[in-house]
Structure formats: structure tokens, C-alpha cells
Amino acid sequence: MLERVNGGTLVLLSGGIDSSATLALYRRRSESVLAMFVDYGQAAAAHEQAAAHRVAAHYVAPLLSVRCNGLGTFGVGYIRGRNALLLHMALAAVPFEAGQIAMGLHGGTPYADCSELFLAEMQRAFDIYCSGTIRVVAPFIDQDKRAILAFCRDVEVPIDLTYSCERGTDPPCGTCLSCLDRKALHVG
């Protein structure tokens, strides 16, 4: 499931369940871990960033915050190119010469950028810049959301610190796909 890489690990941390599970996994491995939050203009940016700060503080992981302006305003649902953008922004910001960039991608979605093929293509792009010294990893890529939630419960990931609502409302809207996922999993 995980490839060991010498050097550091940068975890892309949205403040949601999947990325929080990814951070917990790498912190349990006692590797040199830091997290990165990206504000790319998403409606939930403020709530997600606050959750990312809470989760990073819980795991005593330094948190980089990056803002990308000028892309426009994003609504609810699929955002074309988002995961590739996040990975490339992480590559540009990563403070080590060798290691890995981890994402909380998981199986069971219809999105092309949540697949083994996507990860392989992103690795090919990274190799142009880094000749294999920075790896792209997604430790839950072959698992579904229920398996991630089971992992979270097993290792006591503080799900109550996370935030998942594509509309960015407080309280969460309860109707977007992220909110529906949380309801289906019986997560508050």
C-alpha cells in the first residue's frame, strides 16, 4: 500500500476526513511530516483552512498555507484539474529534495483524478522535474470511503475537527456530495 521513501512527507490537507486520515497515517509512521493547505478559490476555503489548522495542530505537524488567486469562483461538485493543480502546487512548495507528496484520494469514485492511472501520470510529470526523487502517493487509493472511516475510528482520527461541505456553509448544508457522504457514513 505505501512505498517507503527517504526524506520527508508533505500531506495535502484539505481539513476533510480523507486528508486527515492520510496525515494520521504518516504521523503514525513517525516520518518527517508536514501538511499543506491550498486555497484555490473554493467556496469552503475558510472553513477548510480552519479545519486543516485544527487537524495539523492535533498531529503536531507544521502547516503550510498556500493561496492561488485568479482562477475564478468554484461552485459545488467536480472541479476539473483540481487534484493535478494541488499536486503541482505542492511540488512547487515542497521544502525537501527527496521524499513524497501524499493525497487522501480513495477508490470508489467516478472521478478520473482519483485513480491509479492519474497517480501514474502525475508521477511521470513529477519525474520531469525531480528525476524520481519526489514520489506521488495516495495510501487509500485502493480503498473506499467506508474503509477510510474504519481506519479513522481504529486510530482515533479526530473526525470532529474536520470539515466537509462544498458550499462552505456553517452549519454544513447537508445536501452537497461531501455532506451526503458524511451522512451516509453516520459522521456528524
C-alpha positions as CSV (number, residue, x, y, z in Angstrom):
1,M,0.0,0.0,0.0
2,L,2.7,2.5,0.9
3,E,6.1,2.9,-0.7
4,R,8.8,4.0,1.8
5,V,10.8,6.9,0.6
6,N,13.8,8.5,2.3
7,G,13.2,12.1,3.1
8,G,10.1,14.0,4.1
9,T,6.4,13.6,3.5
10,L,4.2,16.5,2.6
11,V,0.5,15.7,3.1
12,L,-2.1,17.8,1.1
13,L,-4.5,18.6,3.9
14,S,-7.9,19.9,3.0
15,G,-9.3,19.6,6.5
16,G,-11.6,16.8,5.5
17,I,-11.7,13.2,6.6
18,D,-9.6,11.6,3.8
19,S,-6.7,14.0,4.1
20,S,-6.9,13.9,7.9
21,A,-6.6,10.1,7.7
22,T,-3.6,10.5,5.4
23,L,-1.9,12.8,7.9
24,A,-2.7,10.4,10.7
25,L,-1.2,7.5,8.8
26,Y,2.1,9.3,8.1
27,R,2.4,10.7,11.6
28,R,1.9,7.1,13.0
29,R,4.9,6.1,10.9
30,S,6.9,8.8,12.7
31,E,8.3,10.2,9.5
32,S,9.2,13.8,9.0
33,V,5.8,15.1,8.0
34,L,4.4,18.4,7.2
35,A,1.0,19.4,5.8
36,M,-0.1,21.9,3.2
37,F,-3.5,23.6,2.7
38,V,-4.3,25.2,-0.6
39,D,-6.9,27.9,-1.0
40,Y,-7.7,27.9,-4.8
41,G,-10.9,29.9,-4.6
42,Q,-13.2,27.1,-3.3
43,A,-16.3,28.2,-1.5
44,A,-15.4,26.3,1.6
45,A,-11.8,27.7,1.8
46,A,-12.2,29.5,5.1
47,H,-13.8,26.6,6.9
48,E,-11.5,24.0,5.3
49,Q,-8.4,26.0,6.3
50,A,-9.6,26.3,9.9
51,A,-10.2,22.6,10.0
52,A,-6.7,22.0,8.4
53,H,-5.2,24.1,11.2
54,R,-7.0,22.1,13.9
55,V,-6.0,18.7,12.4
56,A,-2.4,19.8,11.9
57,A,-2.2,21.1,15.4
58,H,-3.7,17.8,16.7
59,Y,-0.9,15.9,15.0
60,V,1.8,18.4,15.8
61,A,2.5,18.8,12.1
62,P,3.7,22.1,10.6
63,L,1.1,23.5,8.2
64,L,2.0,25.5,5.1
65,S,-0.9,27.6,3.7
66,V,-0.8,28.5,0.0
67,R,-3.3,30.7,-1.9
68,C,-3.8,30.6,-5.6
69,N,-5.7,33.7,-6.9
70,G,-7.3,34.4,-10.2
71,L,-8.8,31.0,-11.1
72,G,-12.4,32.2,-10.7
73,T,-15.1,31.1,-8.3
74,F,-15.8,27.4,-7.9
75,G,-19.2,26.1,-7.0
76,V,-20.3,22.7,-5.8
77,G,-19.2,19.4,-7.4
78,Y,-16.4,18.3,-9.6
79,I,-13.6,20.8,-10.3
80,R,-11.8,19.9,-13.5
81,G,-8.0,19.7,-12.9
82,R,-8.2,20.3,-9.1
83,N,-6.1,17.3,-8.0
84,A,-3.4,17.9,-10.6
85,L,-3.3,21.6,-9.6
86,L,-3.0,20.7,-5.9
87,L,-0.1,18.2,-6.6
88,H,1.8,20.7,-8.8
89,M,1.4,23.5,-6.2
90,A,2.7,21.1,-3.6
91,L,5.6,20.2,-5.8
92,A,6.5,23.9,-6.2
93,A,6.3,24.4,-2.5
94,V,7.8,21.2,-1.1
95,P,10.8,22.1,1.1
96,F,12.8,18.9,0.7
97,E,14.8,17.5,-2.3
98,A,13.7,13.9,-1.8
99,G,10.5,12.4,-0.3
100,Q,6.8,12.1,-1.1
101,I,3.7,14.2,-1.5
102,A,0.6,12.4,-0.2
103,M,-3.0,12.9,-1.0
104,G,-6.2,11.5,0.6
105,L,-7.5,10.1,-2.7
106,H,-9.6,6.9,-2.4
107,G,-11.3,4.4,-4.7
108,G,-15.0,4.1,-5.3
109,T,-15.4,7.4,-7.1
110,P,-16.2,8.1,-10.7
111,Y,-13.5,10.8,-11.0
112,A,-10.6,10.2,-13.3
113,D,-8.3,12.1,-10.9
114,C,-9.0,9.6,-8.2
115,S,-7.3,6.6,-9.9
116,E,-4.1,4.7,-10.2
117,L,-3.8,6.0,-13.8
118,F,-4.0,9.6,-12.5
119,L,-1.3,8.9,-9.9
120,A,1.0,7.3,-12.5
121,E,0.5,10.3,-14.9
122,M,1.3,12.7,-12.1
123,Q,4.4,10.8,-11.2
124,R,5.5,11.0,-14.8
125,A,5.1,14.8,-14.7
126,F,7.0,15.0,-11.3
127,D,9.8,12.9,-12.8
128,I,10.4,15.5,-15.5
129,Y,11.2,18.0,-12.7
130,C,12.7,15.6,-10.0
131,S,14.0,12.5,-11.7
132,G,12.2,10.3,-9.2
133,T,13.3,12.0,-6.0
134,I,9.7,13.2,-5.2
135,R,7.0,10.5,-5.2
136,V,3.3,11.0,-5.5
137,V,1.4,8.7,-3.1
138,A,-2.2,8.1,-2.2
139,P,-2.3,5.4,0.5
140,F,-6.0,4.9,0.3
141,I,-6.4,4.8,-3.5
142,D,-7.5,1.1,-3.4
143,Q,-10.0,1.6,-0.6
144,D,-13.4,3.1,-0.4
145,K,-14.7,5.9,1.9
146,R,-16.0,3.3,4.4
147,A,-12.6,1.8,4.8
148,I,-11.1,5.2,5.4
149,L,-13.7,5.9,8.1
150,A,-12.9,2.5,9.7
151,F,-9.2,3.4,9.7
152,C,-10.1,6.8,11.3
153,R,-12.0,5.0,14.0
154,D,-9.3,2.4,14.6
155,V,-6.6,5.0,15.1
156,E,-8.8,7.7,16.6
157,V,-8.6,10.4,14.0
158,P,-10.4,13.4,15.4
159,I,-13.2,13.5,12.8
160,D,-14.9,16.2,14.9
161,L,-12.1,18.6,13.9
162,T,-12.7,18.0,10.2
163,Y,-14.9,20.0,7.8
164,S,-16.6,18.7,4.6
165,C,-19.1,20.9,2.8
166,E,-18.6,22.0,-0.7
167,R,-20.9,25.1,-0.2
168,G,-18.8,26.3,2.7
169,T,-21.7,27.0,5.0
170,D,-21.9,26.9,8.7
171,P,-23.5,24.7,9.7
172,P,-22.8,22.5,6.6
173,C,-25.5,22.5,4.0
174,G,-26.4,18.8,4.4
175,T,-27.1,18.4,0.6
176,C,-23.8,18.6,-1.3
177,L,-21.9,15.4,-2.1
178,S,-19.5,15.9,0.7
179,C,-22.3,16.4,3.3
180,L,-24.2,13.4,1.8
181,D,-21.0,11.2,2.2
182,R,-20.8,12.2,5.9
183,K,-24.5,11.4,6.4
184,A,-24.1,8.0,4.7
185,L,-21.2,7.2,6.9
186,H,-23.0,8.5,10.0
187,V,-20.5,11.2,10.6
188,G,-21.7,14.4,12.2
